[in-house]
Amino acid sequence: MVKPGDFLANARVRAALTREVLEERMRQHRKYGQQQHRHRISFDQADFDYHARLADIERLINADPATKSWQSILLEQVYAAMAADELPVARQRLVKAAAVIFAWIEDIDTRPAPGGGVDGS
């Protein structure tokens, strides 16, 4: 049985998740082709500031263990990426958001089920 929180033991779960995500990307590519969209709707500083404020709110929520959740962790990372005004910084923050998504799914897939088994296996 995979132990929750054991990084090495969860390698099999992570590999399966990676395959699943890549399969979804292939499905998207077949459906939409190569996707190249604008990175921003506008470059108005107010847009950057708005997303930075949202990231700060989620950061405050995450500072309190009683309110911290996967949703608030992910939103903090996504809003931080949207607040970045340079593509290399946005990319770095999107990688962090993707890692949070992987961690959240990994938590779902390795959390003990009520019957004693492991979800997602």
trRosetta pair geometry for C-beta under 8 A, 3 or more apart (Angstrom, degrees):
i j d omega theta_ij theta_ji phi_ij phi_ji
1 117 7.9 -147 -121 -148 114 47
1 118 6.0 158 -155 -36 90 122
2 6 7.0 -155 -176 57 70 114
2 9 5.2 154 -144 143 72 104
2 10 5.8 91 -170 -92 124 63
2 12 7.2 -133 -85 55 127 109
2 13 6.1 73 -140 -34 170 124
2 110 5.0 -90 111 -131 123 103
2 118 5.7 77 46 -122 96 165
2 121 7.2 172 12 -79 120 139
3 6 4.1 63 76 -8 102 129
3 9 5.3 49 36 81 85 162
3 110 7.7 23 106 178 19 120
4 107 7.3 55 -145 -136 107 63
4 110 5.0 147 -96 127 71 108
4 111 6.1 50 -92 -99 132 47
4 112 7.0 -89 -27 -22 122 83
6 9 3.6 25 109 27 124 119
6 10 6.0 149 83 -20 68 89
7 10 6.1 -67 -150 38 24 107
7 11 7.8 54 147 -54 56 79
8 11 5.8 -15 -169 -28 43 112
9 12 8.0 -42 166 17 46 96
10 13 4.7 -50 -167 41 74 118
10 14 5.8 79 133 -27 85 99
10 106 5.8 61 178 -167 137 119
10 110 5.8 -45 -112 -72 111 153
11 14 5.5 -55 -146 38 33 114
11 15 6.3 35 155 -22 67 103
12 15 5.8 -49 -146 33 31 111
12 16 6.5 30 154 -16 62 105
13 16 5.9 -57 -152 38 30 110
13 17 6.3 32 151 -20 65 109
13 106 5.7 109 122 -135 125 82
13 109 5.0 154 -158 113 123 132
13 110 5.7 -49 -79 -60 171 105
13 120 7.3 69 -139 110 108 123
13 121 7.6 -64 -96 -89 98 91
14 17 5.6 -55 -146 37 31 114
14 18 6.3 36 153 -23 65 103
14 102 7.0 47 -134 179 88 117
14 106 6.3 3 -81 -99 78 122
15 18 5.7 -50 -148 32 31 113
15 19 6.6 33 152 -17 63 103
16 19 5.7 -53 -152 35 33 112
16 20 6.4 35 150 -21 65 106
16 109 7.9 177 80 -166 123 158
17 20 5.5 -53 -148 35 33 114
17 21 6.4 32 154 -18 66 104
17 102 6.2 120 130 -143 142 84
17 105 5.6 135 -134 110 133 130
17 106 6.5 -69 -35 -73 161 78
17 109 7.0 -135 -67 -8 114 159
18 21 5.9 -53 -147 36 30 109
18 22 6.3 27 155 -15 64 108
19 22 5.8 -59 -147 40 29 109
19 23 6.2 33 154 -22 65 106
20 23 5.7 -53 -148 34 29 113
20 24 6.6 30 152 -18 62 103
21 24 5.6 -53 -153 35 33 112
21 25 6.5 35 149 -20 65 103
21 102 8.0 -47 -44 -92 150 92
22 25 5.4 -49 -147 35 37 114
22 26 6.5 40 151 -20 65 101
23 26 5.6 -50 -150 34 33 113
23 27 6.5 37 149 -20 64 102
24 27 5.5 -50 -150 34 35 114
24 28 6.4 37 151 -19 66 103
25 28 5.5 -52 -148 37 34 113
25 29 6.3 36 152 -22 65 105
26 29 5.6 -52 -146 36 32 113
26 30 6.4 35 153 -20 64 102
27 30 5.8 -52 -150 34 30 111
27 31 6.3 22 154 -13 64 111
28 31 5.8 -63 -147 42 30 108
28 32 5.7 -20 172 23 71 113
28 35 7.5 -39 148 -20 111 133
29 32 6.8 -71 -121 58 21 77
29 33 6.7 33 -170 -138 58 12
29 34 7.2 23 -142 -76 91 45
29 35 7.9 -115 -103 -11 63 94
32 35 5.5 19 124 -68 127 106
38 41 6.8 104 106 -82 135 41
39 87 6.4 -49 -152 -100 167 101
39 90 7.1 111 -174 95 122 166
40 43 5.9 79 119 -71 151 68
40 47 7.5 116 -162 113 109 150
41 47 7.4 -167 63 -130 94 158
42 47 5.5 146 75 -23 100 151
43 47 7.6 -123 -150 45 11 129
43 85 7.6 86 -151 -147 86 98
44 47 4.9 95 72 -6 87 102
44 48 7.8 -165 97 -1 51 82
45 48 5.6 -54 -156 38 45 111
45 49 6.0 44 149 -20 74 108
46 49 5.5 -55 -143 41 33 113
46 50 6.2 41 155 -28 66 103
47 50 5.7 -49 -148 29 29 114
47 51 6.8 20 158 -9 61 105
48 51 6.2 -64 -155 41 30 103
48 52 6.2 31 150 -21 66 111
48 83 5.3 91 -168 -156 67 60
48 84 7.8 -126 -137 58 103 9
48 85 5.3 -5 -110 -68 146 103
49 52 5.5 -55 -145 37 32 115
49 53 6.4 35 155 -22 66 102
49 83 7.7 86 -82 -138 12 100
50 53 5.9 -54 -153 32 29 110
50 54 6.7 27 150 -16 63 104
51 54 5.4 -49 -147 36 38 113
51 55 6.4 43 151 -21 66 101
51 79 4.9 -174 -174 -166 80 76
51 80 7.7 178 146 -75 100 14
51 82 4.0 -130 -150 103 154 104
51 83 3.9 -159 101 -68 103 79
52 55 5.6 -50 -149 35 33 114
52 56 6.5 37 150 -21 64 103
52 79 7.5 159 -87 152 17 98
52 80 7.7 64 -114 -114 57 52
52 83 3.9 116 -66 -141 72 142
53 56 5.5 -51 -150 34 34 115
53 57 6.6 38 151 -22 65 100
54 57 5.6 -48 -150 31 35 113
54 58 6.6 31 153 -14 65 103
54 75 7.4 -96 154 161 104 104
54 79 4.2 -136 99 -139 104 145
54 83 7.9 -170 50 -56 90 116
55 58 5.8 -57 -150 40 33 108
55 59 6.2 39 148 -26 65 106
55 75 8.0 -166 -106 135 53 72
55 76 5.5 87 -152 -155 70 60
55 79 3.7 -168 -66 105 78 111
55 80 4.4 107 -128 -65 145 70
55 83 5.7 -82 -7 -9 137 142
56 59 5.3 -51 -146 33 33 117
56 60 6.6 36 153 -20 64 100
57 60 5.8 -53 -155 33 32 112
57 61 6.6 34 147 -18 64 103
58 61 5.4 -49 -149 35 38 115
58 62 6.2 35 152 -18 67 107
58 72 5.0 175 -155 -170 88 78
58 73 7.7 165 167 -82 114 15
58 75 4.7 -161 -105 98 148 100
58 76 3.6 -157 113 -74 125 80
58 79 6.2 147 11 27 135 138
59 62 5.7 -57 -147 40 30 110
59 63 6.6 42 150 -34 63 100
59 76 5.4 114 -63 -133 64 126
60 63 5.6 -44 -151 18 34 117
60 64 7.6 17 157 -6 59 101
61 64 6.7 -73 -168 39 34 99
61 67 4.9 -105 -164 122 77 120
61 68 6.6 140 137 -89 74 51
61 69 7.9 -43 147 20 119 83
61 72 4.4 -116 107 -154 130 145
61 76 7.9 -152 55 -60 102 113
62 67 7.8 -103 -71 95 24 87
62 68 4.7 72 -137 -114 53 98
62 72 5.4 -176 -64 126 85 115
62 73 5.9 104 -107 -86 128 67
62 76 5.9 -32 -19 -40 141 152
63 68 7.7 172 32 -68 18 108
64 67 4.6 39 87 28 112 101
64 68 6.4 -178 81 -32 53 85
65 68 5.6 -42 -128 18 33 119
67 72 7.0 60 137 -24 84 166
68 72 6.0 -126 -144 70 46 131
68 73 6.9 53 -171 -53 89 95
69 72 4.9 93 50 10 78 98
69 73 7.0 -139 93 -5 40 88
70 73 5.7 -56 -146 37 32 113
70 74 6.2 29 158 -16 67 108
70 100 7.6 151 -160 170 77 97
70 104 4.4 102 -157 -118 132 115
70 107 7.1 -151 -83 54 134 148
71 74 6.0 -61 -149 39 26 107
71 75 6.2 23 157 -17 65 110
72 75 5.7 -52 -139 40 32 111
72 76 6.4 41 157 -26 63 101
73 76 5.9 -53 -155 28 28 113
73 77 6.9 20 152 -12 61 106
73 100 5.5 -169 129 -151 105 131
73 104 7.8 173 74 -69 123 111
74 77 5.9 -61 -155 38 34 107
74 78 6.2 28 154 -16 71 109
74 97 6.4 78 -155 -150 71 83
74 100 5.0 174 -95 123 71 133
74 101 6.5 77 -119 -71 120 71
74 104 6.7 -16 -58 -39 122 147
75 78 5.6 -55 -139 41 34 109
75 79 5.9 31 162 -16 69 108
76 79 6.2 -59 -145 41 23 106
76 80 6.2 26 155 -21 61 110
77 80 5.6 -54 -147 35 29 114
77 81 6.5 31 154 -20 63 103
77 93 6.2 175 -172 179 73 84
77 96 5.0 -146 -144 111 123 101
77 97 3.9 167 126 -85 121 77
77 100 5.3 177 8 0 156 147
78 81 5.7 -53 -153 33 32 111
78 82 6.4 27 151 -15 65 107
78 97 5.2 91 -71 -121 66 140
79 82 5.5 -56 -146 41 35 110
79 83 6.2 36 153 -23 67 107
80 83 5.6 -56 -146 36 31 112
80 84 7.0 47 151 -39 61 94
80 93 4.8 -145 110 -152 99 138
80 96 7.7 -22 78 74 132 136
81 84 5.8 -40 -159 7 36 116
81 90 5.2 81 -168 -154 76 69
81 93 3.7 -173 -84 106 76 117
81 94 4.8 90 -128 -63 145 70
81 96 7.8 -172 -60 54 106 99
81 97 5.9 -54 -24 -22 138 135
82 90 7.7 69 -80 -130 21 105
84 87 7.8 122 124 -93 118 15
84 89 4.0 -168 -154 107 127 105
84 90 3.9 -171 80 -70 133 71
84 92 8.0 151 -106 50 160 90
84 93 5.7 -178 -33 13 137 139
85 89 7.5 18 48 58 46 135
86 89 4.6 77 69 12 93 108
86 90 6.9 -167 89 -9 44 88
87 90 5.4 -54 -140 39 35 113
87 91 6.1 40 159 -24 68 103
88 91 5.7 -50 -147 34 30 114
88 92 6.5 34 154 -20 62 103
89 92 5.7 -51 -149 34 33 113
89 93 6.4 26 154 -13 65 107
90 93 5.9 -62 -150 42 30 107
90 94 6.2 33 152 -22 67 107
91 94 5.6 -54 -146 35 31 112
91 95 6.6 36 153 -22 64 100
92 95 5.8 -51 -156 29 31 113
92 96 6.9 32 146 -17 62 102
93 96 5.4 -47 -153 34 40 115
93 97 6.5 43 147 -20 66 100
94 97 5.3 -48 -147 35 38 114
94 98 6.3 41 151 -21 66 101
95 98 5.6 -50 -147 35 32 113
95 99 6.5 35 151 -20 63 103
96 99 5.6 -53 -150 34 33 113
96 100 6.6 36 150 -20 64 101
97 100 5.6 -51 -151 33 35 113
97 101 6.5 37 149 -20 65 102
98 101 5.5 -50 -151 34 35 114
98 102 6.5 37 150 -18 65 102
99 102 5.5 -50 -149 36 35 113
99 103 6.3 36 151 -20 66 105
100 103 5.6 -53 -146 37 33 112
100 104 6.2 35 154 -23 66 104
101 104 5.7 -52 -147 33 30 112
101 105 6.5 25 156 -12 64 105
102 105 6.0 -59 -149 41 30 106
102 106 6.0 33 152 -22 66 109
103 106 5.4 -53 -144 38 31 116
103 107 6.4 37 153 -24 64 102
104 107 5.6 -50 -153 30 30 114
104 108 6.7 32 148 -17 62 101
105 108 5.4 -50 -152 34 38 114
105 109 6.1 30 153 -14 69 109
106 109 5.7 -60 -142 43 30 107
106 110 6.0 2 166 1 67 116
107 110 6.5 -70 -134 48 22 92
107 111 5.9 39 164 -47 63 105
108 111 6.2 -44 -141 9 22 115
108 119 6.0 -88 161 107 62 134
108 120 6.1 92 120 -38 83 139
109 118 7.3 35 157 155 56 101
109 119 5.9 -130 -134 99 26 84
109 120 3.3 -84 -127 79 75 154
109 121 6.9 109 -178 -53 86 71
110 118 5.9 -25 -142 -161 41 118
110 119 7.4 -49 11 55 10 83
110 120 7.4 -51 -41 55 41 121
111 118 7.4 136 69 -151 31 69
111 119 5.4 5 62 21 82 122
112 116 6.6 -25 -171 -146 109 29
112 117 7.3 149 -155 84 65 26
112 118 6.3 -56 -106 -98 47 60
112 119 7.8 111 166 -10 6 85
113 116 6.8 -29 72 42 79 22
113 117 4.7 -4 39 67 121 77
113 118 6.4 176 -9 -116 94 6
113 119 5.1 131 -68 -58 96 76
117 121 7.2 -138 164 50 102 115
118 121 4.6 47 87 -3 106 131
